[in-house]
Amino acid sequence: MSTEIPEPIEAGPPARHGRKWIVLGLVLLVAGGLVAVLGTYLGMTHSFRLIEEDQASTPDSLKVGVDATKWSFGIGALFGLFGLAFFVVGISQMLNRREEAPAEWGSDSP
């Protein structure tokens, strides 16, 4: 009776390869959303403060707040789109790595 112990198969986590892209994508998604919401809040607060103080006699005076709202939304949406793209890249790298993993890890047969 042989008591030979098989050598362990070197197996690293296949999900580790795309994790940095996923984290970067999620950070950009959250940051983009926060920038959009914060800018919208600040821009609209400015516009409503002008209306409340009766300083908004012309539409041009409200334009500053509305422009800030549009710019912040655009920048936040751009961050979010880049974040979504990085997230998708990370997921696809993880899935591709998992499909390739058994060939890289070796086989159980002697």
N, C-alpha and C positions, 0 to 999 in steps of 0.2 A: 504494500500500500504506500503510495507516494504522498508525501505531505508538502508538495511543492506549492508555494504561494505565488499566485500570478502577480505580475507587476501591475501597479495601478495605472489606469489610463489617465493621461494628463488632460484634464478638462477644465477649461476656464469658462466663466459665465458668458454665454453668447450675447446676452442682452447688454453687456457693458460697452460694446462698440458704439452704439448709437445714442447712449444715454446723455452725452454732453450736448448733442444737438436737441434732444427733447427738452432738457433743462433750459437751454438757451431760448428755445422756442416758447416755452411756458413763461419765462421771465419777460420776454418781449410782448407776449400777449397780455400779460397782467399790466406791465408798464404802459403799453399803448392804451389800454382801457382806462387806467388811472389818469393819464395825460388828457385823454378826451373828456372824461367826466370833470376833472378839475378845471380845465380850460373853459368848458361850457358853463360850469358854475360861476367862475370868476367873470366871464364875459357877460353873462346874463344878469348877474348881480350888479355889475357896473351900469348896464343899460337901465335896469329897473330903478337903481338909485337916482339916475338922471331924471327919469320920469317922475319919481316921487318928489324930487326937489324942484320940479318945474323948470329944469334947465334944458329939457329936451324939446325945445320949441320947433326944431327942424329935424327931419330924418337923418341929416348928416351928423348930428350930434350923437345919435344912437349907433351910428355906423361903427364906431370904435369898439363897442362891446360886441356887436354882431360879428365883426371881422375877427376879433379874438376868438369867438366861439367857433367860427368856421375853420380858422387856422389850427386851433387845438384839436378839433375833431379830425381834420385831415392828417395831421401829424400822428395822432393816436391811431387812426385807421392804418396808416402806413406802417407803424410799428407792429400793429396787430397782424398785418398781412405778412411781413417778414417773419414774425414769430410763428405764424401758421405754416409758412414754407419750411422753416427750420424744424418744426415739430414733425412735419410729414417726412422730411429727409431722415430724421432720426428714427422714426418708426420703420421706414423702408429699409434702413441699414440694419436695424435689429432683426427684421424678418428675413432679409437676405443672409445675414450672419447665421441665423438659426437653421436655414436650409442647408448651408454649407458645413455646419458644425459636425455632423457625424463623420464626414470624410476627413476632417482635420483631426478629430479626436482619436481616430484609429478604430480598430474592431476588437471585439471580445474573443474572436477565434484565435487559437494559438498558432 
